[in-house]
Amino acid sequence: MVRFKPLPEPRPLDELRRIHGAVPADPTATDDCCSSLQAAASLPNRETAREWLGFLEALELVDDDGGYYRRDWPADKQELGKRFEQRILGARELLAAVQAEGPVTRDELLWTLDDSDTMSGRSDDRTLDSLTRVERLLGWSDQLGLVSERDGRYSRSY
């Protein structure tokens, strides 16, 4: 199964739904989906819009058939969480580490995941890219009900 790297900053699920709704239902409705999404969802630039499209594709909320188009929203947060865990690069590993080690801090997760092939820019000193990715993975995992945070420590939710 293909795993996707795009991982925008976490947002509440109602914002995810709003951004999803800004993707055209018809792939021929626009010549420039990034520009259209940027304007409709008030995203700061094309790069951010492209990142969102990749993330939405990973969650199976959009398809790309020569142009992106919106798919139906799943019935529940649990289905989105399952898709996130299976299809976002690093999510499965992060959730396994939280389950095995939890409750665990962000920094403990960073060290654990830095030893895997999940993070780009792996090295003994933590890169901003790795830190940002772990923070975003945790943020989305929390939004999707896969982890819970208490006093800076994360535990797996079921």
C-alpha positions in Angstrom: 0.0 0.0 0.0 1.3 3.5 -0.9 2.0 5.7 2.1 1.8 9.4 1.8 4.2 12.0 3.1 2.1 15.2 2.9 1.1 16.2 6.4 -0.3 19.7 6.9 -0.6 21.4 10.3 -3.3 19.7 12.3 -6.7 21.5 12.4 -10.0 20.6 13.9 -12.1 18.1 12.0 -14.7 20.8 11.0 -11.8 22.7 9.2 -10.7 19.5 7.6 -14.3 19.1 6.3 -14.3 22.7 5.1 -11.1 22.2 3.2 -12.4 19.0 1.7 -15.6 20.8 0.6 -13.5 23.4 -1.2 -12.1 20.7 -3.6 -14.2 20.6 -6.8 -16.6 17.7 -7.1 -15.8 17.6 -10.9 -12.1 17.3 -11.9 -12.8 19.4 -15.1 -14.3 22.2 -13.1 -11.0 24.0 -12.8 -7.7 24.1 -14.7 -5.8 24.8 -11.5 -7.0 22.9 -8.5 -4.2 24.2 -6.2 -5.2 27.8 -6.9 -8.8 27.1 -6.6 -8.4 25.3 -3.3 -6.1 28.0 -2.0 -8.7 30.7 -2.7 -11.7 28.6 -1.5 -10.1 27.4 1.7 -8.1 30.6 2.5 -4.8 28.7 2.4 -1.7 30.9 2.4 -0.1 29.6 -0.8 -0.1 27.0 -3.6 2.5 24.8 -1.7 0.1 24.6 1.3 -2.8 23.8 -1.1 -0.7 21.0 -2.7 0.2 19.6 0.7 -3.5 19.5 1.6 -4.4 17.8 -1.6 -1.8 15.1 -0.9 -3.2 14.7 2.6 -6.8 14.5 1.5 -5.8 11.9 -1.1 -4.1 9.9 1.6 -7.3 10.0 3.6 -9.2 8.9 0.5 -11.2 12.1 0.5 -10.1 13.2 -3.0 -9.0 11.3 -6.1 -6.7 12.4 -8.9 -7.9 11.5 -12.4 -6.0 14.1 -14.4 -7.3 16.6 -11.9 -8.3 16.4 -8.2 -11.9 15.9 -7.3 -13.8 15.5 -4.0 -15.0 12.1 -2.8 -17.7 11.5 -0.3 -16.9 12.2 3.4 -16.8 8.9 5.4 -19.5 8.4 8.0 -17.2 8.7 11.1 -14.0 9.8 12.6 -13.0 6.2 13.3 -12.8 5.5 9.5 -10.6 8.6 9.0 -8.4 7.5 11.8 -8.0 4.1 10.2 -7.1 5.6 6.9 -4.6 8.0 8.6 -2.9 5.1 10.4 -2.6 3.0 7.3 -1.8 5.6 4.7 0.3 8.5 6.3 4.0 7.9 6.5 5.0 7.5 10.1 1.5 7.3 11.6 1.6 3.5 12.0 5.1 3.7 13.6 4.2 6.5 15.9 1.0 4.8 17.1 2.8 1.5 17.7 5.4 3.4 19.7 2.7 5.2 21.8 1.0 1.9 22.4 4.3 0.1 23.4 5.9 2.9 25.4 2.9 5.0 26.5 2.3 7.3 28.2 5.2 8.9 26.3 6.3 12.4 25.6 6.8 14.0 22.2 10.6 14.0 22.7 10.7 10.3 23.6 8.7 9.6 20.5 11.1 11.7 18.4 14.1 9.6 19.6 12.2 6.4 19.0 11.1 7.4 15.5 14.4 8.9 14.5 15.8 5.4 14.6 13.3 4.2 12.0 13.0 4.9 8.3 10.0 7.1 9.0 11.7 10.4 9.5 13.7 12.3 6.8 16.8 14.0 7.9 17.6 11.4 10.6 20.7 12.2 12.7 21.9 12.3 16.3 20.8 15.9 16.6 17.1 16.2 16.0 16.1 18.1 12.9 13.3 20.6 12.7 11.8 18.4 10.0 11.6 15.3 12.3 10.3 17.4 15.2 7.6 19.0 13.0 6.6 15.7 11.6 6.2 14.1 15.0 4.2 17.1 16.3 1.9 16.9 13.3 1.5 13.2 13.5 0.6 13.6 17.2 -1.8 16.5 16.4 -3.7 14.6 13.7 -3.7 11.4 15.8 -5.3 13.4 18.6 -7.8 15.1 16.3 -8.8 11.7 14.9 -9.1 10.1 18.3 -6.1 7.8 18.0 -4.2 9.2 21.0 -5.0 11.3 24.0 -2.7 13.8 25.6 -2.4 14.6 29.3 0.3 16.7 30.9 2.5 16.4 27.8 2.3 12.6 27.7 0.5 10.7 25.0 -1.4 7.4 25.3 -3.1 5.3 22.7 -6.9 5.7 22.4 -9.1 2.9 21.1 
